[in-house]
Amino acid sequence: MPRIVVERSFDTPQSDEDMRRVADQERPCLAAYQATWKRSLLSSDRKRMVCEYEAADAETMRRIQREAGAQFDRVWIGEVIE
């Protein structure tokens, strides 16, 4: 399944509670579309985030983000290089 990257930026630093709330809203949408969260990277100022998922395609991930009410800037297909 493709790896999908979601880029996010925030006007104010995000608290742990802010991130938990979005994750809770997102969880049922991920399940409905058979997508999986893999990991997230949060900037040290807590105003930027990059999240990695497995999903059918980028448009599916955009749909999930919109349905969950999650803010995002860009969604794109990526490749894991290890």
Secondary structure by P-SEA (a helix, b strand, c coil): cbbbbbbbbbcccccaaaaaaaaaaaaaaaaaacccccccccccccccbbbbbbcccaaaaaaaaaaacccccbbbbbbbcc
